[in-house]
Amino acid sequence: MSTLRPSDQQITPPAPSEPPRLPLRWAIIAMVAAAAAAAAHSAGGPVAAITTGIAMIVAGHQVLD
């Protein structure tokens, strides 16, 4: 004997959800931080570049938020 399902209880698979995308502001923050880090690297070396890059990311996030 087969089981019949009422027509109002149709099972549909959930639609595949897209992964959340990063806002455009993060691309802008990353480009500005990379440019500042490149300038700092040529002037002061890798430690200055890392410090400047991190500082620019934090400041850009706070300013653009």
OpenMM code with the backbone's topology and positions (N, CA, C; nanometers):
from openmm import Vec3, app, unit

residues = "MET SER THR LEU ARG PRO SER ASP GLN GLN ILE THR PRO PRO ALA PRO SER GLU PRO PRO ARG LEU PRO LEU ARG TRP ALA ILE ILE ALA MET VAL ALA ALA ALA ALA ALA ALA ALA ALA HIS SER ALA GLY GLY PRO VAL ALA ALA ILE THR THR GLY ILE ALA MET ILE VAL ALA GLY HIS GLN VAL LEU ASP".split()
positions = [
    Vec3(0.0840, -0.1171, 0.0000),
    Vec3(0.0000, 0.0000, 0.0000),
    Vec3(0.0887, 0.1236, 0.0000),
    Vec3(0.0590, 0.2160, -0.0844),
    Vec3(0.1400, 0.3375, -0.0919),
    Vec3(0.0754, 0.4498, -0.0108),
    Vec3(0.1588, 0.5367, 0.0366),
    Vec3(0.1100, 0.6493, 0.1151),
    Vec3(0.0959, 0.7699, 0.0244),
    Vec3(-0.0196, 0.8306, 0.0275),
    Vec3(-0.0423, 0.9498, -0.0526),
    Vec3(-0.0266, 1.0736, 0.0338),
    Vec3(0.0392, 1.1694, -0.0210),
    Vec3(0.0622, 1.2943, 0.0509),
    Vec3(-0.0379, 1.3980, 0.0002),
    Vec3(-0.1035, 1.4700, 0.0893),
    Vec3(-0.1969, 1.5752, 0.0449),
    Vec3(-0.1215, 1.6799, -0.0379),
    Vec3(-0.1916, 1.7397, -0.1317),
    Vec3(-0.1267, 1.8338, -0.2237),
    Vec3(-0.0799, 1.9611, -0.1536),
    Vec3(-0.1357, 1.9964, -0.0397),
    Vec3(-0.0933, 2.1191, 0.0277),
    Vec3(0.0343, 2.0988, 0.1103),
    Vec3(0.0870, 1.9785, 0.1159),
    Vec3(0.2091, 1.9510, 0.1918),
    Vec3(0.3224, 1.9094, 0.0999),
    Vec3(0.3400, 1.9803, -0.0083),
    Vec3(0.4476, 1.9487, -0.1003),
    Vec3(0.5811, 1.9872, -0.0373),
    Vec3(0.6751, 1.9000, -0.0524),
    Vec3(0.8075, 1.9252, 0.0040),
    Vec3(0.8963, 1.9789, -0.1067),
    Vec3(0.9475, 2.0963, -0.0851),
    Vec3(1.0409, 2.1553, -0.1814),
    Vec3(1.1755, 2.1730, -0.1118),
    Vec3(1.2807, 2.1424, -0.1800),
    Vec3(1.4119, 2.1600, -0.1173),
    Vec3(1.4414, 2.3085, -0.0980),
    Vec3(1.5137, 2.3422, 0.0070),
    Vec3(1.5448, 2.4834, 0.0301),
    Vec3(1.6353, 2.5363, -0.0808),
    Vec3(1.6137, 2.6603, -0.1152),
    Vec3(1.6945, 2.7221, -0.2203),
    Vec3(1.8379, 2.7383, -0.1702),
    Vec3(1.9350, 2.7089, -0.2552),
    Vec3(2.0739, 2.7243, -0.2106),
    Vec3(2.1040, 2.8713, -0.1838),
    Vec3(2.1557, 2.8972, -0.0673),
    Vec3(2.1853, 3.0361, -0.0324),
    Vec3(2.3287, 3.0695, -0.0718),
    Vec3(2.3468, 3.1907, -0.1194),
    Vec3(2.4802, 3.2349, -0.1576),
    Vec3(2.5568, 3.2747, -0.0324),
    Vec3(2.6867, 3.2546, -0.0322),
    Vec3(2.7631, 3.2976, 0.0849),
    Vec3(2.7608, 3.4494, 0.0956),
    Vec3(2.7671, 3.5011, 0.2163),
    Vec3(2.7643, 3.6466, 0.2304),
    Vec3(2.8866, 3.7093, 0.1642),
    Vec3(2.8641, 3.8189, 0.0970),
    Vec3(2.9726, 3.8857, 0.0266),
    Vec3(3.0224, 4.0039, 0.1087),
    Vec3(3.1512, 4.0298, 0.0951),
    Vec3(3.2079, 4.1442, 0.1652),
    Vec3(3.1654, 4.2725, 0.0957),
    Vec3(3.1377, 4.3744, 0.1727),
    Vec3(3.1015, 4.5012, 0.1116),
    Vec3(3.2194, 4.5622, 0.0353),
    Vec3(3.1874, 4.6521, -0.0536),
    Vec3(3.2879, 4.7182, -0.1349),
    Vec3(3.3852, 4.7987, -0.0491),
    Vec3(3.3407, 4.8433, 0.0675),
    Vec3(3.4289, 4.9245, 0.1510),
    Vec3(3.5527, 4.8477, 0.1950),
    Vec3(3.5425, 4.7149, 0.2081),
    Vec3(3.6600, 4.6375, 0.2464),
    Vec3(3.7621, 4.6325, 0.1338),
    Vec3(3.7162, 4.6354, 0.0116),
    Vec3(3.8096, 4.6412, -0.1014),
    Vec3(3.8825, 4.7753, -0.1020),
    Vec3(3.8093, 4.8823, -0.0734),
    Vec3(3.8713, 5.0147, -0.0681),
    Vec3(3.9707, 5.0227, 0.0469),
    Vec3(3.9325, 4.9710, 0.1635),
    Vec3(4.0222, 4.9719, 0.2792),
    Vec3(4.1487, 4.8934, 0.2482),
    Vec3(4.1349, 4.7787, 0.1848),
    Vec3(4.2512, 4.6947, 0.1539),
    Vec3(4.3440, 4.7627, 0.0544),
    Vec3(4.2881, 4.8292, -0.0463),
    Vec3(4.3728, 4.8976, -0.1449),
    Vec3(4.4488, 5.0146, -0.0824),
    Vec3(4.3813, 5.0924, 0.0009),
    Vec3(4.4478, 5.2057, 0.0666),
    Vec3(4.5543, 5.1554, 0.1632),
    Vec3(4.5241, 5.0500, 0.2376),
    Vec3(4.6216, 4.9951, 0.3324),
    Vec3(4.7425, 4.9374, 0.2586),
    Vec3(4.7198, 4.8721, 0.1454),
    Vec3(4.8314, 4.8166, 0.0679),
    Vec3(4.9205, 4.9272, 0.0127),
    Vec3(4.8603, 5.0348, -0.0352),
    Vec3(4.9392, 5.1472, -0.0867),
    Vec3(5.0206, 5.2124, 0.0244),
    Vec3(4.9585, 5.2308, 0.1400),
    Vec3(5.0302, 5.2909, 0.2518),
    Vec3(5.1411, 5.1981, 0.3016),
    Vec3(5.1155, 5.0685, 0.3051),
    Vec3(5.2171, 4.9731, 0.3491),
    Vec3(5.3338, 4.9674, 0.2514),
    Vec3(5.3056, 4.9786, 0.1221),
    Vec3(5.4134, 4.9793, 0.0224),
    Vec3(5.5012, 5.1019, 0.0389),
    Vec3(5.4399, 5.2161, 0.0641),
    Vec3(5.5174, 5.3388, 0.0858),
    Vec3(5.5988, 5.3280, 0.2148),
    Vec3(5.5396, 5.2725, 0.3181),
    Vec3(5.6116, 5.2579, 0.4447),
    Vec3(5.7252, 5.1578, 0.4315),
    Vec3(5.7069, 5.0545, 0.3506),
    Vec3(5.8124, 4.9553, 0.3321),
    Vec3(5.9338, 5.0166, 0.2636),
    Vec3(5.9086, 5.0997, 0.1648),
    Vec3(6.0225, 5.1618, 0.0951),
    Vec3(6.0928, 5.2633, 0.1839),
    Vec3(6.0223, 5.3214, 0.2781),
    Vec3(6.0837, 5.4224, 0.3651),
    Vec3(6.1427, 5.3629, 0.4925),
    Vec3(6.0797, 5.2575, 0.5469),
    Vec3(6.1234, 5.2122, 0.6778),
    Vec3(6.1415, 5.0637, 0.6957),
    Vec3(6.1104, 4.9839, 0.5946),
    Vec3(6.1310, 4.8402, 0.6074),
    Vec3(6.0033, 4.7650, 0.6363),
    Vec3(6.0166, 4.6330, 0.6568),
    Vec3(5.8988, 4.5484, 0.6719),
    Vec3(5.8189, 4.5724, 0.8003),
    Vec3(5.8877, 4.6064, 0.9087),
    Vec3(5.8146, 4.6316, 1.0341),
    Vec3(5.7259, 4.7545, 1.0183),
    Vec3(5.7792, 4.8586, 0.9559),
    Vec3(5.6996, 4.9788, 0.9318),
    Vec3(5.5832, 4.9493, 0.8377),
    Vec3(5.6051, 4.8634, 0.7395),
    Vec3(5.4986, 4.8293, 0.6456),
    Vec3(5.3862, 4.7541, 0.7147),
    Vec3(5.4198, 4.6568, 0.7985),
    Vec3(5.3179, 4.5798, 0.8700),
    Vec3(5.2409, 4.6695, 0.9660),
    Vec3(5.3140, 4.7532, 1.0402),
    Vec3(5.2502, 4.8434, 1.1359),
    Vec3(5.1571, 4.9406, 1.0648),
    Vec3(5.2038, 4.9974, 0.9555),
    Vec3(5.1224, 5.0931, 0.8805),
    Vec3(5.0011, 5.0248, 0.8184),
    Vec3(5.0189, 4.9058, 0.7635),
    Vec3(4.9067, 4.8343, 0.7044),
    Vec3(4.7981, 4.8034, 0.8054),
    Vec3(4.8378, 4.7547, 0.9221),
    Vec3(4.7391, 4.7240, 1.0263),
    Vec3(4.6702, 4.8505, 1.0747),
    Vec3(4.7484, 4.9573, 1.0944),
    Vec3(4.6903, 5.0841, 1.1401),
    Vec3(4.5913, 5.1391, 1.0375),
    Vec3(4.6228, 5.1263, 0.9093),
    Vec3(4.5330, 5.1763, 0.8055),
    Vec3(4.4051, 5.0936, 0.7975),
    Vec3(4.4157, 4.9638, 0.8179),
    Vec3(4.2959, 4.8793, 0.8161),
    Vec3(4.2036, 4.9145, 0.9323),
    Vec3(4.2611, 4.9300, 1.0511),
    Vec3(4.1800, 4.9628, 1.1689),
    Vec3(4.1175, 5.1006, 1.1518),
    Vec3(4.1980, 5.1996, 1.1105),
    Vec3(4.1457, 5.3364, 1.0947),
    Vec3(4.0399, 5.3407, 0.9837),
    Vec3(4.0647, 5.2737, 0.8736),
    Vec3(3.9666, 5.2732, 0.7648),
    Vec3(3.8358, 5.2083, 0.8052),
    Vec3(3.8435, 5.1028, 0.8833),
    Vec3(3.7218, 5.0361, 0.9306),
    Vec3(3.6425, 5.1280, 1.0218),
    Vec3(3.7113, 5.2004, 1.1094),
    Vec3(3.6421, 5.2888, 1.2015),
    Vec3(3.5841, 5.4114, 1.1301),
    Vec3(3.6572, 5.4640, 1.0333),
    Vec3(3.6102, 5.5827, 0.9636),
    Vec3(3.4929, 5.5491, 0.8710),
    Vec3(3.5020, 5.4385, 0.7981),
    Vec3(3.3989, 5.4044, 0.7016),
    Vec3(3.2812, 5.3279, 0.7628),
    Vec3(3.2862, 5.2988, 0.8888),
    Vec3(3.1771, 5.2236, 0.9517),
    Vec3(3.0660, 5.3129, 0.9850),
] * unit.nanometer
topology = app.Topology()
chain = topology.addChain("A")
for resn in residues:
    res = topology.addResidue(resn, chain)
    for name in ("N", "CA", "C"):
        topology.addAtom(name, app.Element.getBySymbol(name[0]), res)
